[in-house]
Amino acid sequence: MFQTFKWICGLSWVFLVMEGRCLCATLEVGHDKPYKTVEDGTDASSPGDTIVVDPGLYVHTGALGLKLGCTLKGTGAGRTVLIPHWLASDGFALHAGADTLIQGLWLCGGFWGGVDGSPWYPCRIENCVIWGNWRGVRCSGSGNHIFLTNCIIFGNEEAVRCGSGAHATLLNTIVFGNEHAFPGEVANISASYSCVEGGWPGEGNISADPLFARPEQSNMSALLDSPETYSPWPDFRLRADSPCIDAGFNSPDLPEFDIAGMHRIMFGGKSFTVDIGAYEFYINKLDRVPGTDEAVFTWSSLADKTYSIFYTDDLFNWHTAIANFPSFGNQSTSWLDDGSLTGVPPLLAPKRFYRVLENPQQRTNRGERGERRD
């Protein structure tokens, strides 16, 4: 049977549906996947498909664009980077098609721009790092609207440029370290719960330094000449003292995970609130118990979860201390190492390291599976 799946600006988008499911495909891109390049995946896609890209560096030589209603997303903890070749016929890292979703990518080295959003229909960009481009985001075409959620726009000549009649809406996004933040039609740019250098009107906005772990301005010429060997790459994770921690807005439409595949809303020390930026901050600390040889290991946690705690004294041989430690709730969970489960108290060991893993959820209904993430 045919069924209308979605309406876009008055146009009906129709897909073949069997047993209540849309027959949109998922295309896998990676060095050991059916499609070796992002260009191969986008060229082979049909409207409504999802293109999933493994971590890695992908240099393309043509105009890289998304078709109607497609999703393009990176996966895994490593960087998934799209860069246009310097001889490319098009100087954008990516063209956002109508009603598309771009998620979990690094968009870099665009000598025209990182993202070109000019399809005259809305598109969404989530959990992306837009770095080292002449223009980070270009939004043009009357009626066009780009929504940027939990992104980082850093180290570009221009961060976001809107043309006449086009609009950009930023939520939980960091705009910092660019030569110009919002040139062009600035009245068409709105931001809330975002960190904008120099300040920007809007509810919840801040202007303080986001305090990245290792911010790096780009050398675009070197990046385009030798992307495979380019160094140093920045580290846009938040430091423990960052003002962006627990400072965002818990919109019901937030992506479930951050750019590194970690849970998106976690307790960062202030409240159970999403962070501003592409990376969610996790508490992960070790405190000595005064007057003893014991230590307390503390991490950000979610309610109704259990955790497995591992330890090592040499970084080679890991051992299980406890397999099903219950969460303290949607804040942080702490576990005392007094030596009873690890052989000796931590301060009597030559060295002691810990790792915590969230346990898979128990299967409750047929076909349901939990997920395991660091």
Buried (B, 14 or more C-beta within 10 A) or exposed (E): EEEEBEEEEEEEBEBEBEEEEEEBEEBBBBEEBEBEBBBBBBBBBBBBBBBBBBBBBBBBBEBBBBBBBBBBBBBBEEBBBBBBBBEBEBBBBBBBBBBBBBBBBBBBBBBBBBBBBBBBBBBBBBBBBBBBBBBBBBBBBEEBBBBBBBBBBBBBBBBBBBBEBBBBBBBBBBBBBBEBBBBBBEEBBBBBBBBBBEEBEBEBBBBEBBBBEEBBBBBBEBBBEEBEEBEEBBEBBBBEEBBBBBBBBEEEEBBEBBBBBBBBBBBBBEEBBBBBBBBBBBBBEEEEBEEEBBBBBBBBBBEEBBBBBBBBBEEEEBEEBBEEBEBBBBBBBBBEBBBEBBEBBBBEBEEBBBBBBBBEBEEEEEEEEEEEEE
